Structure formats: C-alpha cells, structure tokens
C-alpha cells in the first residue's frame, strides 16, 4: 500500500466555515482553494448531487477563471451541513475530521481520499476532496457485501496503519481524543431512554433478546468497555470502520472514507466493528477466528506487536459491543435498507458473543 499523496492543503484559518450547502459559493471556494502554492478563482459551482448522512457530501462541478493548483473540475465538499444530524451531537465529529485531513492524512500509512483543503473550528469541519467517482471507485454497500478475501485484504490495510501508529499517546496530536468521543457523544444521546426505546421499536431492527433491550444494562456495558479502552494500549483507530465506509479504486486495496471518529483506542475497536458489518451472519460464524488470526499475523508482519490467540479472541468478543450503535442509528443518518442489513449482522454477533455479560 502506498502512502497518501495529498495535494498541499490550505490552512483554512480565515473566516467562519460554512454551515449550509448554500454557503458553498464560488467566492468561498476560491478563498478556500487558494493557498501558498497558487491562486484559484472559481467562476461557478454547480451542485450535481448531495448525499445526506451523518455528514453531508456535496458534489460540485467547478468552472475556473484561474486554477494555479490544477484542482479538478469535479470535487466533493464534506462537512456538517444538515442541522438534523448536528442535533445528535455530531459537531465534534465534523471538527475532528477537519483536523484529520489537515494534520494526519498527508503521509498516512494507508490510502485516504486526496484533499485540497481542510479546516476545523468548534463544531464544524469542512474538507474539499477528490470526487472518487471520477476515478472509477467502488463503494462499500452494506446491502451487497464483498467476498471474504476482500474482507481479509481490508484487515491487512487496518493492520498496516495500526502497526505504523502503535503506541501513539494522548498529546502526540492534541486534537486526537482517547476513545471515539464524537461517536460516544452522539451515542449517549441515542442511548437515553427517550431515544432508546423508540429507536429499538422500528421495523428495520431484528427482535433482540431482553438483555439487549434494557437501556440501563446497555449503558452500563458501554461505560465499562469505554473505561477499559481508555486505559488500554492504543493505536490510531478509524473509530467507525464498518463496511459502508470503504471504497476501492481499480487495482488498489480497499481504503476508508470517513474519518470523523478517528481516535486513540485498542486495535480491537476497528477489527471487531468491521468484521461484524462486512460478513454475512453465516460467514462470520464460520470464518471470524481465521480472519482474526489473519489480522494479528498481518499486524506482526508490519512491525506491530505479537498478540496471542486467546487474548485476541477475548478482546475481539468484548468489542463486538460497538455494533450495538447501529440499533440506535436513525434513518436520517442511514437509509432504512442499510439499517436493516447492519442490525441483522450486528445483532447476531451480539447474541453470539454476549459482550455485555463479559463486561458487567
């Protein structure tokens, strides 16, 4: 895997970042894209499509009066442009992703989308990045999974950056939290009794056992897991590494899109959460031990630590709890068919491994 080769990113220190799609004007884009390596003057910006979700992705076609930086005509602008999603406490996630693309993505030990501008301010982050569709990217669709060999290849990608950043500590990057704090903030809202029971009653969700339908029990388990995670040895985690976050370009290994929940956490956070989403229930049950072994062998081969089989299995089982987050994902963030597919897989993993009983 080659490291990411991003065009130098403008610092984005001037002015307040846009909070709505309507504020992505030619004038704002010109100021954002201009930097020490050249001036960019945008004459017009036509909105081709918008993907609403936890963050909003706005696909634009630009016309230039001047383009010293050779910015492509088709770009994607990502940020917190939907107040319905922001109401779930996601402002810190937008801010975090702005920091990631500004400070960590250049030179990262795995491929990430190429960014031309990234900036963050309290409760907002905006990234101007390549439109991957112009390069023929295939995106992870939770309703149409990839073969198991591709799942194994994705674990190799995770192992590569986990190994390269193993032992990163709080303070090495002052914006990088211990634990996926942005996700935790949103999830605490979703786990409140007012949200928990209406969300679990939706038609998209499978029937859950009584132990998974008790809001106080679920909250206690997450509190225990987060306490363990915060005290553990860390690497940099994606933090939301489910299958729907993946893309791949022709002839390249899978890569991850959204980095709103990048954090310091144990390796198992990413690995368990990914495997629970990326395999059918039957494939996970028959292949998860082999795939976990493949990850730990890849981690060691990349210069990371040797993790014993029993310890790896224990940590993997504990971290299947993260899949419960999908039981509370509102359809304003993800389409109903995706919620249905993901909750079926994660629900089965939760029932199989029973991490709550391991934690409380």
ZAZAPA-208507 format. One record per residue (C-alpha): residue number from 0; x, z, y; residue in one letter. Coordinates in pm, whole numbers, plus 50000, padded with zeros to 5 digits. Each point is the difference from the previous one (the first is absolute). Layout:
<balums>
BALUM, num, xx, zz, yy, residuo
BALUM, NUM, X, Z, Y, A
...
</balums>
This chain:
<balums>
BALUM, num, xx, zz, yy, residuo
BALUM, 0, 50000, 50000, 50000, X
BALUM, 1, 50140, 49908, 50337, X
BALUM, 2, 49964, 50238, 50291, X
BALUM, 3, 49751, 49923, 50272, X
BALUM, 4, 50133, 49768, 50269, X
BALUM, 5, 49774, 50067, 50296, X
BALUM, 6, 50034, 49828, 50333, X
BALUM, 7, 50120, 50259, 50256, X
BALUM, 8, 49700, 50206, 50110, X
BALUM, 9, 49906, 50055, 50361, X
BALUM, 10, 50002, 50368, 50094, X
BALUM, 11, 49642, 50012, 50129, X
BALUM, 12, 50066, 50288, 50237, X
BALUM, 13, 49813, 49860, 50300, X
BALUM, 14, 49629, 50067, 50050, X
BALUM, 15, 49721, 50122, 49779, X
BALUM, 16, 49936, 49825, 49673, X
BALUM, 17, 49675, 49810, 49952, X
BALUM, 18, 49717, 50181, 49820, X
BALUM, 19, 49761, 49706, 49955, X
BALUM, 20, 50027, 49641, 49879, X
BALUM, 21, 49890, 49879, 50343, X
BALUM, 22, 50314, 50150, 50155, X
BALUM, 23, 50227, 49769, 49798, X
BALUM, 24, 50022, 49760, 50292, X
BALUM, 25, 50259, 49730, 50065, X
BALUM, 26, 50147, 50222, 50270, X
BALUM, 27, 50040, 50299, 49771, X
BALUM, 28, 50143, 49785, 49720, X
BALUM, 29, 50249, 49842, 50239, X
BALUM, 30, 50126, 50339, 50115, X
BALUM, 31, 50015, 50135, 49645, X
BALUM, 32, 50185, 49704, 49852, X
BALUM, 33, 50254, 49963, 50280, X
BALUM, 34, 50317, 50199, 49955, X
BALUM, 35, 50376, 50010, 50043, X
BALUM, 36, 50041, 49692, 49781, X
BALUM, 37, 49758, 49779, 50193, X
BALUM, 38, 49686, 49946, 50201, X
BALUM, 39, 49670, 49907, 49839, X
BALUM, 40, 49711, 49871, 50211, X
BALUM, 41, 49669, 49970, 49816, X
BALUM, 42, 49754, 49758, 50160, X
BALUM, 43, 49711, 50060, 49760, X
BALUM, 44, 49918, 50211, 49694, X
BALUM, 45, 49719, 49889, 49773, X
BALUM, 46, 49858, 50250, 49753, X
BALUM, 47, 49980, 49833, 49659, X
BALUM, 48, 49866, 50296, 49802, X
BALUM, 49, 49991, 50379, 49994, X
BALUM, 50, 50035, 50230, 49699, X
BALUM, 51, 49839, 50336, 50072, X
BALUM, 52, 50122, 50294, 49795, X
BALUM, 53, 50195, 50323, 50034, X
BALUM, 54, 50196, 49801, 50257, X
BALUM, 55, 49889, 49672, 50155, X
BALUM, 56, 50189, 49676, 49941, X
BALUM, 57, 49941, 49730, 50261, X
BALUM, 58, 50122, 49650, 49914, X
BALUM, 59, 50082, 49793, 50307, X
BALUM, 60, 50118, 49648, 50075, X
BALUM, 61, 50218, 49992, 50310, X
BALUM, 62, 50081, 49730, 50253, X
BALUM, 63, 50325, 50048, 50188, X
BALUM, 64, 50130, 49903, 50341, X
BALUM, 65, 50338, 50140, 49901, X
BALUM, 66, 50123, 50133, 49666, X
BALUM, 67, 50367, 50099, 50010, X
BALUM, 68, 49961, 50212, 49687, X
BALUM, 69, 49844, 49729, 49782, X
BALUM, 70, 49695, 50213, 49927, X
BALUM, 71, 49773, 49813, 49756, X
BALUM, 72, 49671, 49870, 50134, X
BALUM, 73, 49804, 50192, 49737, X
BALUM, 74, 50041, 50376, 50008, X
BALUM, 75, 49826, 50317, 49887, X
BALUM, 76, 49950, 50292, 50237, X
BALUM, 77, 49933, 50331, 49829, X
BALUM, 78, 49887, 50328, 50150, X
BALUM, 79, 49720, 50249, 50051, X
BALUM, 80, 49741, 49777, 50163, X
BALUM, 81, 49684, 50143, 49838, X
BALUM, 82, 49868, 50335, 50119, X
BALUM, 83, 49790, 50037, 49683, X
BALUM, 84, 50319, 50032, 49795, X
BALUM, 85, 50178, 50205, 50266, X
BALUM, 86, 49718, 50257, 49970, X
BALUM, 87, 50136, 50091, 49655, X
BALUM, 88, 50319, 50129, 50158, X
BALUM, 89, 50212, 49689, 49949, X
BALUM, 90, 50165, 49994, 50343, X
BALUM, 91, 50317, 50159, 49866, X
BALUM, 92, 50016, 49732, 49727, X
BALUM, 93, 50008, 49723, 50259, X
BALUM, 94, 50271, 50184, 50191, X
BALUM, 95, 50206, 50052, 49684, X
BALUM, 96, 49990, 49633, 49902, X
BALUM, 97, 50118, 49902, 50347, X
BALUM, 98, 50302, 50225, 49952, X
BALUM, 99, 50066, 49866, 49649, X
BALUM, 100, 50021, 49636, 50108, X
BALUM, 101, 50205, 50088, 50305, X
BALUM, 102, 50253, 50236, 49842, X
BALUM, 103, 50007, 49964, 49621, X
BALUM, 104, 49883, 49652, 49900, X
BALUM, 105, 50312, 49819, 50127, X
BALUM, 106, 50248, 50032, 49714, X
BALUM, 107, 49749, 50163, 49765, X
BALUM, 108, 50100, 49988, 49632, X
BALUM, 109, 49692, 49794, 49908, X
BALUM, 110, 49813, 49715, 50157, X
BALUM, 111, 49745, 50079, 50273, X
BALUM, 112, 49818, 49760, 50234, X
BALUM, 113, 50213, 49864, 50283, X
BALUM, 114, 49910, 50163, 50332, X
BALUM, 115, 50058, 49861, 50350, X
BALUM, 116, 49879, 50305, 50191, X
BALUM, 117, 49916, 50356, 49909, X
BALUM, 118, 49914, 50296, 50216, X
BALUM, 119, 49834, 50339, 49970, X
BALUM, 120, 49835, 50252, 50228, X
BALUM, 121, 49780, 50300, 49923, X
BALUM, 122, 49722, 49891, 49762, X
BALUM, 123, 50088, 49631, 50013, X
BALUM, 124, 50255, 49755, 49865, X
BALUM, 125, 50001, 49621, 50036, X
BALUM, 126, 50208, 49754, 49800, X
BALUM, 127, 50025, 49626, 50057, X
BALUM, 128, 50109, 49853, 49670, X
BALUM, 129, 50019, 49677, 49806, X
BALUM, 130, 49681, 49855, 49859, X
BALUM, 131, 50095, 50009, 49633, X
BALUM, 132, 49730, 49750, 49909, X
BALUM, 133, 50204, 49726, 50164, X
BALUM, 134, 50273, 50060, 49739, X
BALUM, 135, 49760, 49984, 49706, X
BALUM, 136, 49981, 50375, 49938, X
BALUM, 137, 49778, 50132, 49723, X
BALUM, 138, 49840, 50335, 50076, X
BALUM, 139, 49909, 50278, 49761, X
BALUM, 140, 49624, 49993, 49936, X
BALUM, 141, 49878, 50315, 49824, X
BALUM, 142, 49723, 49797, 49839, X
BALUM, 143, 50250, 49752, 49843, X
BALUM, 144, 50304, 50181, 49860, X
BALUM, 145, 50339, 49849, 49922, X
BALUM, 146, 50158, 50001, 49651, X
BALUM, 147, 50178, 50313, 49877, X
BALUM, 148, 50341, 49832, 50044, X
BALUM, 149, 49930, 49972, 50374, X
BALUM, 150, 49913, 50369, 50007, X
BALUM, 151, 50338, 50071, 49844, X
BALUM, 152, 50169, 49781, 50263, X
BALUM, 153, 49827, 50197, 50276, X
BALUM, 154, 50134, 50324, 49855, X
BALUM, 155, 50349, 49849, 50020, X
BALUM, 156, 49941, 49936, 50371, X
BALUM, 157, 49889, 50358, 50054, X
BALUM, 158, 50304, 50126, 49809, X
BALUM, 159, 50230, 49795, 50222, X
BALUM, 160, 49894, 50156, 50328, X
BALUM, 161, 49942, 50345, 49846, X
BALUM, 162, 50358, 50000, 49873, X
BALUM, 163, 50148, 49869, 50325, X
BALUM, 164, 49827, 50271, 50204, X
BALUM, 165, 50014, 50284, 49747, X
BALUM, 166, 50073, 50333, 50166, X
BALUM, 167, 49879, 49896, 50346, X
BALUM, 168, 49914, 50324, 50180, X
BALUM, 169, 49769, 50107, 50276, X
BALUM, 170, 50171, 49926, 50328, X
BALUM, 171, 50189, 49692, 49882, X
BALUM, 172, 49720, 49805, 50167, X
BALUM, 173, 49812, 50235, 50229, X
BALUM, 174, 49674, 49804, 49979, X
BALUM, 175, 49990, 49996, 49620, X
BALUM, 176, 49778, 50279, 49861, X
BALUM, 177, 50044, 50206, 49687, X
BALUM, 178, 49699, 49895, 49796, X
BALUM, 179, 49759, 49723, 50093, X
BALUM, 180, 49867, 50195, 50297, X
BALUM, 181, 49797, 49711, 50138, X
BALUM, 182, 49822, 49960, 49666, X
BALUM, 183, 49961, 50375, 49964, X
BALUM, 184, 49835, 50029, 50340, X
BALUM, 185, 49750, 49729, 49915, X
BALUM, 186, 49943, 50141, 49654, X
BALUM, 187, 49931, 50351, 50129, X
BALUM, 188, 49712, 49851, 50197, X
BALUM, 189, 49873, 49816, 49692, X
BALUM, 190, 50028, 50313, 49784, X
BALUM, 191, 49786, 50209, 50231, X
BALUM, 192, 49665, 50091, 49840, X
BALUM, 193, 49819, 49792, 50261, X
BALUM, 194, 50186, 49686, 49892, X
BALUM, 195, 50090, 50078, 49637, X
BALUM, 196, 49658, 50008, 49839, X
BALUM, 197, 49846, 49697, 50175, X
BALUM, 198, 50313, 49796, 49920, X
BALUM, 199, 49998, 50100, 49632, X
BALUM, 200, 49630, 49912, 49972, X
BALUM, 201, 50056, 49631, 50077, X
BALUM, 202, 49912, 49733, 49746, X
BALUM, 203, 50357, 49865, 50005, X
BALUM, 204, 50141, 50309, 49829, X
BALUM, 205, 50005, 50080, 49628, X
BALUM, 206, 49836, 50318, 49877, X
BALUM, 207, 50252, 50281, 50029, X
BALUM, 208, 50028, 50314, 49791, X
BALUM, 209, 49889, 50328, 50163, X
BALUM, 210, 50363, 50100, 50055, X
BALUM, 211, 50058, 49691, 50215, X
BALUM, 212, 49676, 50047, 50192, X
BALUM, 213, 50078, 50343, 50142, X
BALUM, 214, 50130, 49966, 50356, X
BALUM, 215, 50161, 50346, 50010, X
BALUM, 216, 50183, 49939, 49670, X
BALUM, 217, 50127, 49660, 50113, X
BALUM, 218, 50119, 50140, 50332, X
BALUM, 219, 50183, 50284, 49826, X
BALUM, 220, 50177, 49755, 49768, X
BALUM, 221, 50114, 49782, 50287, X
BALUM, 222, 50126, 50302, 50191, X
BALUM, 223, 50204, 50103, 49696, X
BALUM, 224, 50139, 49649, 49946, X
BALUM, 225, 50093, 49958, 50365, X
BALUM, 226, 50180, 50336, 49995, X
BALUM, 227, 50200, 49891, 49695, X
BALUM, 228, 50074, 49660, 50152, X
BALUM, 229, 50121, 50142, 50330, X
BALUM, 230, 50251, 50224, 49821, X
BALUM, 231, 50125, 49733, 49757, X
BALUM, 232, 50299, 49766, 50023, X
BALUM, 233, 49898, 49701, 50208, X
BALUM, 234, 50047, 49632, 50044, X
BALUM, 235, 49812, 49769, 50234, X
BALUM, 236, 49663, 49914, 49854, X
BALUM, 237, 49759, 49728, 50102, X
BALUM, 238, 49734, 50269, 49977, X
BALUM, 239, 49707, 49768, 49927, X
BALUM, 240, 50156, 49776, 49737, X
BALUM, 241, 49686, 49873, 49828, X
BALUM, 242, 49970, 49648, 49862, X
BALUM, 243, 49805, 49870, 50300, X
BALUM, 244, 50304, 50060, 50221, X
BALUM, 245, 50211, 49740, 49818, X
BALUM, 246, 50093, 49644, 50082, X
BALUM, 247, 50247, 49756, 49851, X
BALUM, 248, 50149, 49678, 50126, X
BALUM, 249, 50072, 49710, 49764, X
BALUM, 250, 50304, 50077, 49787, X
BALUM, 251, 50039, 50353, 50142, X
BALUM, 252, 49937, 50350, 49869, X
BALUM, 253, 49689, 50191, 50110, X
BALUM, 254, 50019, 50180, 50334, X
BALUM, 255, 49791, 50249, 50193, X
BALUM, 256, 49800, 49928, 50313, X
BALUM, 257, 49866, 50307, 50176, X
BALUM, 258, 50235, 50285, 50090, X
BALUM, 259, 49758, 50229, 50186, X
BALUM, 260, 50069, 50290, 49765, X
BALUM, 261, 50378, 49974, 49954, X
BALUM, 262, 50130, 50349, 49934, X
BALUM, 263, 50248, 50225, 49829, X
BALUM, 264, 49858, 50087, 49658, X
BALUM, 265, 50092, 50016, 49631, X
BALUM, 266, 50039, 49670, 49818, X
BALUM, 267, 49689, 50064, 49789, X
BALUM, 268, 49771, 49973, 50302, X
BALUM, 269, 50052, 49623, 50017, X
BALUM, 270, 50037, 49937, 49627, X
BALUM, 271, 49690, 50185, 49878, X
BALUM, 272, 49780, 49869, 50278, X
BALUM, 273, 50115, 49644, 49939, X
BALUM, 274, 49957, 50000, 49623, X
BALUM, 275, 49653, 50151, 50026, X
BALUM, 276, 49890, 49707, 50216, X
BALUM, 277, 50188, 49708, 49848, X
BALUM, 278, 49894, 50014, 49635, X
BALUM, 279, 49670, 49979, 49823, X
BALUM, 280, 49900, 50329, 49838, X
BALUM, 281, 50090, 49866, 49657, X
BALUM, 282, 50340, 49867, 50110, X
BALUM, 283, 50086, 50321, 50180, X
BALUM, 284, 49919, 50210, 49697, X
BALUM, 285, 50211, 49784, 49770, X
BALUM, 286, 50290, 49915, 50235, X
BALUM, 287, 50046, 50279, 50255, X
BALUM, 288, 50270, 50188, 49807, X
BALUM, 289, 50205, 49684, 49951, X
BALUM, 290, 49959, 49902, 50364, X
BALUM, 291, 50098, 50347, 50117, X
BALUM, 292, 50315, 49976, 49788, X
BALUM, 293, 50068, 49659, 50153, X
BALUM, 294, 49981, 50152, 50348, X
BALUM, 295, 50235, 50289, 49921, X
BALUM, 296, 50252, 49766, 49837, X
BALUM, 297, 49982, 49767, 50302, X
BALUM, 298, 50046, 50295, 50237, X
BALUM, 299, 50315, 50110, 49819, X
BALUM, 300, 50132, 49642, 49988, X
BALUM, 301, 49961, 49974, 50379, X
BALUM, 302, 50209, 50314, 50053, X
BALUM, 303, 49720, 50256, 50003, X
BALUM, 304, 49984, 50309, 49783, X
BALUM, 305, 49937, 50019, 49627, X
BALUM, 306, 49653, 50147, 49947, X
BALUM, 307, 49925, 50141, 49657, X
BALUM, 308, 49703, 49868, 49808, X
BALUM, 309, 49807, 50327, 49982, X
BALUM, 310, 50051, 50074, 50369, X
BALUM, 311, 49903, 49646, 50097, X
BALUM, 312, 49681, 50019, 49795, X
BALUM, 313, 49906, 50338, 50150, X
BALUM, 314, 50054, 49880, 50356, X
BALUM, 315, 49816, 49677, 49929, X
BALUM, 316, 49696, 50187, 49870, X
BALUM, 317, 49995, 50241, 50295, X
BALUM, 318, 50007, 49715, 50249, X
BALUM, 319, 49707, 49815, 49848, X
BALUM, 320, 49800, 50234, 50224, X
BALUM, 321, 50076, 49770, 50295, X
BALUM, 322, 49762, 49745, 49851, X
BALUM, 323, 49710, 50229, 50088, X
BALUM, 324, 50037, 49881, 50359, X
BALUM, 325, 49818, 49682, 49900, X
BALUM, 326, 49690, 50197, 49907, X
BALUM, 327, 49967, 50077, 50370, X
BALUM, 328, 50101, 49664, 50152, X
BALUM, 329, 49707, 49882, 50214, X
BALUM, 330, 49899, 49636, 49982, X
BALUM, 331, 50084, 49958, 50369, X
BALUM, 332, 50362, 50015, 49877, X
BALUM, 333, 49973, 49805, 49674, X
BALUM, 334, 49734, 49761, 49860, X
BALUM, 335, 49757, 50140, 49744, X
BALUM, 336, 50132, 49788, 49706, X
BALUM, 337, 50353, 50127, 50067, X
BALUM, 338, 49883, 50362, 50020, X
BALUM, 339, 49812, 49954, 49673, X
BALUM, 340, 50299, 49850, 49817, X
BALUM, 341, 50247, 50258, 50127, X
BALUM, 342, 49783, 50305, 49938, X
BALUM, 343, 49937, 49892, 49642, X
BALUM, 344, 50377, 49986, 49933, X
BALUM, 345, 50093, 50313, 50191, X
BALUM, 346, 49703, 50192, 49864, X
BALUM, 347, 50108, 49926, 49643, X
BALUM, 348, 50358, 50106, 50076, X
BALUM, 349, 49877, 50326, 50151, X
BALUM, 350, 49787, 50072, 49696, X
BALUM, 351, 50283, 49907, 49760, X
BALUM, 352, 50276, 50203, 50166, X
BALUM, 353, 49795, 50281, 50161, X
BALUM, 354, 50253, 50079, 50276, X
BALUM, 355, 49764, 50250, 50158, X
BALUM, 356, 50028, 50231, 49698, X
BALUM, 357, 50378, 49965, 50020, X
BALUM, 358, 50000, 50108, 50364, X
BALUM, 359, 49747, 50282, 50028, X
</balums>
